[in-house]
Amino acid sequence: MIDIKDVLIIGAGPIGIACALECKKKGLDYIVIEKGTLTNSLYNYPLNMTFFSTSEKLEINEIPFISNNPKPTRNEALEYYRRVATSNKLQINLYETILSVKKTESYFDIISEKNNYKAKNIIVSTGFYDIPKMLNVPGESLSKVMHYYKEAHPFVMQKVVVVGASNSSVDAALEIWRKGGDVTMVIRGPEIGERVKYWVKPDIENRIKEGSIKAYFNSEIEKISETEVFIKTPKGTEILENNFVIALTGYKPDFNFLKSLGVQFSEDGNYFPKYNAETMETNVEGLYLAGVICGGMETHKWFIENSRIHSKIIAQNISKKINTLQN
C-alpha cells in the first residue's frame, strides 16, 4: 500500500515548526523536510544578534518563550525553537534537500536526495535567507567578498567595507568597529535605513558623525580588486584600500523552486506569489505558502510575529478538506 502523507512541509524554520504543530494538533499525518539544520536561517544569523521583537511575539502555538531580556538573542531563539520541536516530538527530517516535486491527480510526488514521498498537500515555508541579492560588479567572486556576517573577530585590524544600511549592515559595522576594525559603509540611499532598530540607529549615526565609521551615502561599489574597492559617489569615483567587503544587501526567496511547482507570480516586479489569503493555498491545488515567502521581493512584509497565523489557517483548511472527502 502506498504511504501518502496528508501534508509535507518544506522548511523547518519557526513557521515550518508552527505548521507542524498545527498539523499534529489536527491529527494530520505530516512530515517536515529541511535541507539544513533546524531553524537554519536563525542558526546562520550573527552570533550576537538581538531580535527587534519581544519574546512573546516570537512564540508559536502559545508555548511561552522566556528570555533574559525583553528582546531575545539569537541563542535564546535557537534554544526556544529547538525545545519546541524536540519536546513535541515533531516529525522533522534534517539535512535533506528536495530535488523535485510533481503533481498527479490525487497527490504530490516528492523526491529528495534521501527518500521518495507522496503527499496530498504541500506547505512551502522556506523563507528567503538562502539567496543573497548580488552586487553584480567585477570582483564580487573574490574570496574576500561575503554576503553573510557571523562575528567580528576575523576583521580585527582589517580595512572593511560594509555595503548596505539595514539592521544587519549596521550591526556588522558597529561590532567590527568596536572590535578594532577600520570600517567604511557604502550606502545606496541618502541615510541610514528607517527600519534600523531604534536603540541602534542613534549609535551608528553618531559614529558616522564623529568619523569613527566612514560612510559614503548615495553611493555604490563599481569594482572590487584584491587590495582595493572602487566606489561611485556623487563626487566621482573613490578608491579605497581594502581587505574585506561584507555586502549585506538583502536576500530573496527561491522563486525558481516555486515556479517549478507551478506557482504564478505578479507581473509588477515584486514577484508576489499568487495565493488565497483566506486559505494560503496557491493557484496550484493543495500547495500552500507560509511565512516570509508570501511577500515576494518585499521580504520585510512578513515576519515570524505576523505570519504565525498562517499555520493555523493552513492546517484548518487542509483538515476541513480531508474531513469533507471522508464524509
C-alpha positions in Angstrom: 0.0 0.0 0.0 1.3 3.5 -0.9 2.0 5.6 2.1 0.5 9.0 1.3 1.1 11.8 3.8 -1.7 14.3 4.5 0.9 17.1 4.5 4.6 17.5 3.6 6.1 20.7 4.9 9.2 22.1 3.2 11.3 24.2 5.6 11.9 23.8 9.4 12.2 27.4 10.4 9.9 28.9 13.1 6.9 28.9 10.7 7.6 25.4 9.4 7.7 24.3 13.0 4.4 26.1 13.7 2.8 24.4 10.7 4.0 21.0 12.1 2.5 21.7 15.5 -0.9 22.7 14.0 -0.9 19.6 11.7 -0.2 17.4 14.7 -3.0 19.1 16.7 -5.4 18.4 13.8 -4.4 14.7 13.7 -2.9 15.1 10.2 -0.2 12.7 9.0 2.7 15.1 8.3 6.4 15.3 7.7 8.8 18.2 7.6 11.8 18.3 5.2 14.7 20.7 5.9 17.8 21.0 3.8 19.9 22.3 6.6 19.8 22.3 10.4 16.7 23.1 12.5 15.8 26.8 12.0 18.7 27.0 9.6 18.3 30.7 8.8 18.4 31.7 12.5 21.4 29.5 13.0 23.2 31.5 10.3 22.4 34.8 11.9 25.2 36.8 13.6 26.3 35.2 16.8 25.4 38.3 19.0 22.2 39.3 17.2 19.3 40.7 19.2 15.8 40.5 17.8 13.8 43.6 17.2 10.7 41.9 18.6 10.0 40.9 22.1 10.0 37.2 23.0 6.2 36.8 23.3 5.8 37.9 19.7 8.1 35.1 18.6 6.1 32.4 20.4 4.4 29.7 18.4 1.4 27.6 19.4 1.1 29.7 22.6 4.2 28.0 24.0 5.9 30.5 26.3 9.2 32.0 25.2 11.2 33.0 28.3 14.2 35.2 27.7 16.6 37.1 30.0 15.7 40.4 28.5 12.5 41.7 26.7 14.2 41.3 23.3 15.7 37.8 23.0 19.1 36.9 21.4 19.8 34.5 18.6 21.0 31.8 21.1 17.8 32.2 23.1 15.7 31.8 19.9 17.6 28.7 18.9 17.0 27.2 22.3 13.3 28.0 22.2 12.5 26.6 18.8 14.8 23.6 19.5 12.9 22.8 22.7 9.5 23.3 20.9 10.5 20.8 18.2 12.0 18.2 20.4 9.6 18.3 23.4 6.6 17.9 20.9 8.4 15.1 19.1 7.8 16.7 15.7 8.4 14.6 12.6 11.3 16.5 11.0 14.0 15.2 8.6 17.0 17.5 8.6 19.9 17.8 6.1 17.6 16.5 3.3 17.2 18.5 0.1 14.1 18.3 -2.1 15.1 17.5 -5.7 11.8 17.5 -7.5 8.0 17.8 -6.9 5.4 16.6 -9.4 1.7 16.8 -9.1 -0.5 13.9 -10.0 -4.3 13.8 -10.0 -4.6 12.9 -6.3 -1.2 13.7 -4.7 2.2 15.2 -5.0 5.2 13.0 -5.8 8.3 14.4 -4.0 11.8 13.2 -4.5 14.6 14.2 -2.1 18.2 13.2 -2.1 17.4 10.6 0.6 13.8 9.5 0.1 10.7 9.5 -2.0 7.5 10.9 -0.6 3.8 11.2 -1.6 1.6 13.8 0.0 -1.9 15.1 -0.6 -0.8 18.7 0.3 2.5 20.6 0.5 3.3 23.6 2.6 6.3 25.7 1.5 7.8 27.7 4.3 11.4 28.1 3.1 11.9 31.8 3.9 14.4 33.9 1.9 17.8 33.8 3.6 19.5 31.3 1.3 19.9 33.5 -1.8 21.7 36.9 -1.4 21.0 39.8 -3.7 24.2 40.2 -5.6 26.0 43.5 -6.3 26.8 42.3 -9.9 30.1 44.1 -10.1 33.5 42.9 -11.2 35.4 41.2 -8.4 32.4 40.1 -6.4 33.5 36.5 -6.7 36.8 37.2 -4.8 37.2 35.2 -1.6 37.3 38.5 0.4 33.7 39.3 -0.5 31.0 37.8 1.6 27.2 38.2 1.8 26.7 36.8 5.3 28.2 38.1 8.6 28.7 35.9 11.6 31.1 37.7 14.0 33.6 40.5 14.2 36.8 38.7 15.2 38.1 37.8 11.6 38.0 41.6 10.8 40.1 42.9 13.6 42.8 45.3 12.4 41.4 45.0 8.8 40.0 47.6 6.4 36.4 46.5 5.9 33.7 47.9 3.6 30.2 47.1 4.7 27.6 47.5 2.0 24.0 48.5 3.0 22.1 50.4 5.6 19.8 47.8 7.1 19.8 46.3 10.6 22.3 43.6 9.5 24.7 46.1 7.9 24.5 48.5 10.9 25.1 45.7 13.4 28.1 44.4 11.5 29.6 47.9 11.1 29.3 48.7 14.8 30.5 45.4 16.0 33.5 45.3 13.7 34.5 48.8 14.6 34.2 48.1 18.3 36.4 45.0 17.9 39.2 47.1 16.2 38.3 47.0 12.5 38.6 50.0 10.2 35.0 50.3 8.8 33.6 52.1 5.8 29.9 51.9 4.9 28.7 52.2 1.3 25.0 53.1 1.2 22.9 53.5 -1.9 20.4 55.9 -0.2 20.8 59.2 1.5 20.7 58.0 5.1 20.6 55.0 7.4 17.6 52.8 6.8 14.3 53.7 8.6 13.8 50.1 9.8 17.1 50.0 11.8 16.4 49.2 15.4 15.5 52.3 17.3 18.1 51.8 20.0 20.9 51.2 17.4 20.1 54.0 14.9 21.5 56.9 17.0 24.6 54.8 17.8 25.5 54.3 14.1 24.6 57.9 13.2 26.8 59.3 15.9 29.7 57.0 15.0 29.4 58.3 11.4 29.1 61.9 12.5 32.2 61.8 14.7 34.2 60.0 11.9 34.8 56.7 13.8 33.0 54.9 11.0 33.2 56.4 7.5 30.2 56.4 5.3 29.5 57.1 1.6 25.8 57.9 1.0 24.1 57.9 -2.4 27.0 55.6 -3.5 27.6 52.2 -4.9 30.5 49.9 -5.4 31.8 49.8 -9.0 34.5 47.3 -8.8 36.4 45.1 -6.3 40.1 44.1 -6.6 42.3 42.0 -4.3 43.5 45.2 -2.5 41.0 47.9 -3.3 37.4 48.9 -3.7 36.2 51.4 -6.3 33.1 53.4 -5.1 30.9 55.5 -7.3 30.0 58.6 -5.2 28.2 61.9 -6.1 31.6 63.5 -6.2 33.1 60.9 -8.5 35.0 57.6 -8.1 36.7 56.9 -4.8 39.4 54.2 -4.5 39.8 52.7 -1.0 42.5 50.3 0.3 40.6 47.2 1.4 40.9 43.8 2.9 37.3 42.6 3.1 33.9 43.5 1.6 30.7 42.5 3.5 27.8 43.0 1.2 24.6 42.8 3.3 22.3 44.0 0.6 19.4 41.6 1.4 18.2 38.2 0.3 15.3 36.8 -1.8 13.1 33.7 -1.9 13.9 30.8 -4.2 11.5 31.9 -7.0 12.8 29.2 -9.4 11.7 26.5 -7.0 8.2 28.0 -6.6 7.9 28.3 -10.4 8.9 24.7 -10.8 5.9 23.8 -8.6 3.6 25.8 -10.9 3.1 28.8 -8.7 2.2 32.0 -10.5 3.6 35.5 -9.7 2.5 39.1 -10.0 4.0 40.9 -13.0 4.9 44.2 -11.2 8.5 43.3 -10.5 7.8 42.4 -6.8 7.2 38.7 -7.6 4.3 38.3 -5.3 3.2 34.7 -5.4 -0.5 34.2 -6.1 -2.4 32.6 -3.2 -5.7 32.9 -1.4 -5.2 35.0 1.7 -8.1 33.2 3.4 -6.6 29.7 3.0 -2.9 30.4 2.0 -3.5 28.0 -0.9 -1.7 28.9 -4.2 -3.1 28.6 -7.7 -1.8 25.0 -7.5 -4.5 23.0 -5.7 -3.0 21.5 -2.5 0.0 23.7 -2.5 0.2 26.3 0.4 2.6 29.1 1.3 3.5 30.1 4.9 5.7 32.8 6.3 8.0 35.4 4.6 8.0 33.6 1.3 4.5 35.1 0.8 5.9 38.6 0.3 7.9 38.0 -2.8 10.7 40.6 -3.1 9.2 42.5 -0.2 11.0 40.5 2.4 10.1 43.0 5.1 6.4 42.4 4.7 6.1 39.1 6.7 7.9 38.2 9.9 7.6 35.5 12.5 5.2 37.6 14.6 2.7 38.4 11.9 2.9 35.1 9.9 2.4 32.7 12.8 -1.3 32.7 11.9 -0.5 31.1 8.6 0.0 27.8 10.2 -3.5 27.8 11.8 -5.2 28.9 8.6 -3.5 26.2 6.5 -4.0 23.3 9.0 -7.6 24.3 9.4 -8.2 24.4 5.6 -6.4 21.1 5.0 -8.2 19.3 7.9 -11.6 20.6 6.6 -10.9 19.3 3.0 -9.8 15.9 4.3 -12.9 15.6 6.6 -15.2 16.6 3.7 -13.7 13.9 1.5 -14.0 11.2 4.2 -17.7 12.1 5.0 
